[in-house]
Amino acid sequence: MEKKNVMFLAIFGALLVGCSEEEIANVETSSQNAISFNVVSNAAETKATPITPDNLTTTDFDVFAYTADGTAFMGKDDVVMGNSGVKIEHNGTKWDYADQSDVHYWPATESLNFYAISPGSYSVDYVYHYMWNFNHEMQKIEYACMDEYGNGEGKHADHDVMYGIALNQTKGTNNGVVKFTFKHILSQVVFKARTELATMNVTISSIKICNAKMSGTFTLPSDAKTVPTTADNWVLKEGGAYSPTVIRNAAIEVKSNTEATDISSKTPIFVIPQTLTKWVVADDTKTIDNAKNAGQSYLEISCKIQQAGVYLYGSADEYKTIYVPFEASWEPGKRYIYTMIFGGGYDENGDEILKPIEFEAETEDWVDDAGNDHEVNM
C-alpha cells in the first residue's frame, strides 16, 4: 500500500481470487451436455451482506448468452432495462439453475458469448436504483446509490454489483463449465482518523461526503480479460448530487496523533466511480453554499475537539460541524481508505475553525544605569 499524507491517504486495490482446475472439472457426468457455471469474485464487503470468496454462494446471478450472429440463446435480447436473463444460484453443492425449466444444453458446434450480472435477484423496489439491459451488441447497468446510513428509513441497502464475461465458449471449454470471474462496478470508501497533536482529543458523531454524483450507467467492456474496467465505463447522470453518510449518531473517540482510529472499515460505503473536485475556500466559492452551487466537494463532520482537556470546538453537551475540502478519483473495484488528520477545517462561511495561538515579543536595548558605576571590593 502506498500512503499519501495530505489530509487523507491510501488506496487499496482488491485482489482477485483464483479457481483451481479441480473445481472446474468437478461436474457430474450425467449433466455434461447441460451448460454449467462456476464463479469466483474479488473479496469485498457491503453493508447488508459481505461478498467474499468464502460466502459467494449466498448470492445469485443473471446470465445471458448469444451466438456469434447475435441470436439470444439464454435470456432475452432486451432493448429496454429489465432483468430477463436466466437466474443461477448455488444449491449447496454447485451452481445450478434456479428454475429447472430454464436448463440449457450446449449447441453441437456453435460457440456462445456469456454475460452475467450479480446479484441477479430483482425486486420492484429496485426500480430506478438497479436495472440492467443486456443484448448481443451492448450490456448496460443502471445504478443509483442510496444513502445507507442516512435517515432513509425503510430504504434498502446498496448492492455490491458485479459482472462477468466469458466469450467464445463451447462444450469443450473447461469441460462444459462456463467460468465467470466477477468484477465490481462500484468503488468502496472507508475512513480512519487521527489528531495533529498528541494533546488533542476528538469525538466524532457523523461524517458525510458532500456533492458526489449518485447515479449513472455502466457499460460492460468488450472483453473482461483483455479490457480493463475503469471509471470511463460509467456515464454519470447530471444533477442528482447527494451526500452519502459514512457514520451517524456515533461517539467515536480519536486520541492519537500517530495511530489512526478506525471509523468505518466494518461499515464501508459504496459509491459511483467518479472524480470529485474539492471545495476551494476562496473568493466566490468561500462559503458552503457557494461550494454547493459550484459542485465542489467537501466532508461535513459533526464533532467535538479538545486540547489539554479544554474544548476548542463544541462542548460537553454539543457537537458542532466542521467542513473540510475533499477530492477523490474513484475507480471500479477499488477500496479507498482516507485518514482524516484533525487540526484544521472551516465553518459554513469558510472561516478557519482552529486558529493557533500566536505570540509576538519585543525587547528594549540594554541601557547603562546612567551615571552610576558600581565597585566590587575583592
N, C-alpha and C positions, 0 to 999 in steps of 0.2 A: 504494500500500500504506500502510495506517495502522499505525504502530508503537505498541506499548504496552510500556513498560519496568517490569514488576513483577518477576517472576522469569523470565517468558517473554514472547515477543512475536510478533505478526504473523500475520495470517490472509490467505491468498491465495485468491481465487476463480478457478476455471478459466474460460477464455474459449472461447466456442462458435465453432467454425469453420464458415463458410458454404459453400454449394454453388452453383455457377453454373447458369444456365438451360441453357447449352450442354451441361453434363454430363448434365442431366436429359433433354434431347432426343436425346442420342446413343444411340439404340436401333435395332437392326436392324429394317427394315420388315417382314421375314418373321415377326418374333416379336411384332408389335403386339397380337395377341389374347392372348398369354400375359402373365400377371402378372409384371412385372419389379420389381427392387428397386434402390435406391440409398441409401447411408447416409453420414452424417457423424458425427463424435464430438468430444468435448472432448479436449484434449491432456492425457494422464495417463500415469503410469508405474506399473509393477508390478515386483516382484522378478524374476519369470520372464521376461515379455515386455513391454517398454514399448508401450503402446497410444497412438498419436498419429495425427493425420490422415495422416501420411506412410506409416504401416505398418498402417493399419486393415484392409487387405486380408488380413493374416495371421491374422485371427480369423474366426469364423463366427457365425451367429445362428440361433435357432429362431423360426419365425413361426407365428402363429395368426390366423385371420380368421373373423369371424362376421357373419351377416346381421342386419338390423335386428330380426328376430323371435327371434334367438338361435341360429339354426342354425349348427353348426360347419362352415364351408366349407373351411378349411385347419386341420389339426391336430384333435385331439380336444377335446370339451367335458369336460375332466377334473373329477373330484370328489376325486381324491387326488393327492399330489405325484408328479410324473413328468417326462418330457421329450418329450411326444408331439406336438410341432409338426412343421413342415416345415423341414428344415435347408437354410440358404442359405450358400454360400461363394463366394469370389472365384476365378474360373477363370484369372486372369491378364489378362483383358480386361474382364470385367464381373462383377457379382454374378449368380450362377446357382444353380439347384437342384443340391444335392449328388447327388441321385438323380433322373435324368430322368423316372423313373416318377412322381415327385411333382409334375410341372409342372401348374399350374392356370391356367385361362383365365377371362377376365372374364365375369361374367354380362351378359346383354343390357342390362338396365336397373337392376338392383338394386345398391345401394351396399353396401360392406363396411367393417367396422371391423377394423383390423390391429393386432396387438400382437407385439412381438419382444423376445427376451432374448439377450444376448451375454455370454460365449461360449455357443454352442449345443451344442457337443460335450459328451458326458456319459460318465462312467466310473463303474463300480461302486464305485470308491474314494471317490467324492464323496458317498455316502450319509451323511446327517446333517451334511454340510458344505455342499452346494449342490444344491438341488432347486427345482422350480417347479411351480405348479398354475395353469394359465390356463383360464378358461372365459368365457362371454359376459357373466357378471354381475360377476366379480371376478378379478383376476390377482394371485397371490401368489408371492413368492420366499422360500424359507427359506435362511438363510446362517449359517455358523459360522466365525469367523476362526480361522486357525491361527497358532501361534507360529513364524513362518517362520524366525527367526534364533535360536531356542532350541535345545534338544537333541533336537528331534523328527526324528531320522534316519529317512529313508525317507518322511517325510510330504511331501505335495505343497504347492506354494506357494499363497498366496491368489490369488483371481481379481479382476480389475477388472471387476466385474459392471455391466452397463449394460442399459437398457431403452429401447424406442422405441414410440411410439403414432402411428398415422395413422388418423383417423376419417373416415367418410363418403367413402370413396374409390370412384371409378368409372373406367371405361376412359378417360374424357375428362379425368381429373385427372392433370396432369403427363405427358400423352401416354402414359398407361397404366403409368407407373412409380410404385411406392409408395416415397415418400421418408421414411426414418426419420432423425430427429435423436436420436442416443442420448444418454442422461443417466446419470450414475453414481449408484449407490445407496449406495456406501461413502464414507468420509472418508479422506483421506491425511494422514499425520503425518510431519514432518521436524524434526530438531533441529540447532541450532548451539550454540556455547558461547564465552564469553569470561570473563576474570577481573575481579574487582572492583578490583584494584590492579595497577599496572604491574610491581611487584616479585614478583608471584605467578605461578607456573607450575603447570599441572595436567596430569596424564596420565590419560586415561580408558580403562578396559578394557571396561566394559559398562554398559548403561543398560536399565532395564525400566520400563514404566508399570504400576503395580500397582493391582489392584481395578477393572478395567474389565469390562463385560459383553461376552461373546464371541459371542453368537448372538441371533437374533431372526427375525421375519417381516416382510418388506417388502411393502406393498400398493401397487400402481401407482395413481397419481392417475387421476381420471376422464378427464382430457384433459391431455396433456403441454404443449400450447401455452398453455393458459389457467390451469392449476392448478399452482402451484409444488411442487417436490419438497422436503420438509423432513424433519427427524427425526421429525415426527409420523406419517410414513408407516411408521415402524418400531414394532413391538411387541416389546420385549425379553423374552427368556426369563429367568425368575427363577433365581437360582443361577447356576452356570456362570461365575463371575467368573474371569478369567485375567490374566496379567501378560505382555503382548507384549514381546518383546525388540527393542530398537531396534538395538543393536550388541552383540557379544560377542567375547571373545578379541582385542580390538583394543589399540592402544597409540597413541591419538590425543593429540598434544601441543597444549595450549592455552596460549598465551604472551602474548596481548594483552588489554589491558583496553579497547581501543577497536574493534578489528576482530574480528568473530566468526569462529571457525573452523567450517568445515562438518563436521558429524558424519555426516549420513545422507541428504543430498539425492539421492545416487545409489542409495541403497537405502532408499526410504521404506517405511513400513508402512501397511497398510490396516486400518481399524478400523470397527466398527459405529457409526454416528451415535448420540450419546448425550450426556448431561450427567454429568460426573464431579464429585463433591463432595470438596473437598480435606481432607486429614488436619488435624484440629485438635489441635495439640500442647499439650494442657492437660487437667488433671483426669482424667476417666475414659477419655479417648482419647489419653493422652500417649504410650503405647508403641505400637510397630508391631503387636503382637498385638491391642491394643485397636482400632487403626485397621482391621485386617482384619475384626474382628468387627462394627465399625460400618459397614463398606462404604465407608470413606473412602479416597481415592486419594492416591498419592504416587509419586515417582520413586525407584528404587533404583539407585544409581550406585556402581560399583566404580572407585576412582581413587586417585591419589597427589597430594598437594598440597605444594608447596614455596614458601617465601618467602626471597628472597635466598640461594638455594642450600641452605637448611635445611628438612628435612621437617617439616611441621606435621601431616600425616596420612599414614599409610602409610610406606613406606621404599623404599630402592632395590630391595629384594627382595620387597616385599609390597604388594599392593593392599588397600585397606580400603573398606568400604561406608558411604556416607552416604545419608540419606533426606531427601527434600525434598517438602513438601506440594505437591500438583498438582491444579489444577482445570481443566476444559475444557468447552466446549459445541460439539460437532461436528455439522455439517450435511452431508447428502449432496452429493457433487460438489465439496467444498471441500478445499483443500490448506492445512494449518496448519503454520506454521514457528515453533518455540519456541526462544528463545535462553536458555540457562542461564547465569546470572551467578554464578560461583563466588566465595564469600566467606562462606558460611553452611552450614546444613544441620544434621541431627541424627543421633544414633546410634539403635540399636533401642530404647533406653529413653527417647527423647525429650529427651536432653540435647544441648546445643549442641556441635557439633564444633569450630568455630573460635571461640575466645574471645579477643577483642582484649586485648593487654597494656595494662593501665590503670595510671595513676600517681596517687599522692597526694603533695602537697607542703605544707609549712607553714613559717612563718618566725617568728623571735622579734622582739620590739620592739627598736628601736635603744636602746641603753643608753649613757649617758655613761661615759667612763672615770672612775671615782669618784675625786674629789679631785685629779685631775691635769690641770691646764691647761698647755697647751704654747705656747711662744712661738716665733715665727719671726722671725729677725733679717733685716732688709732691708738 
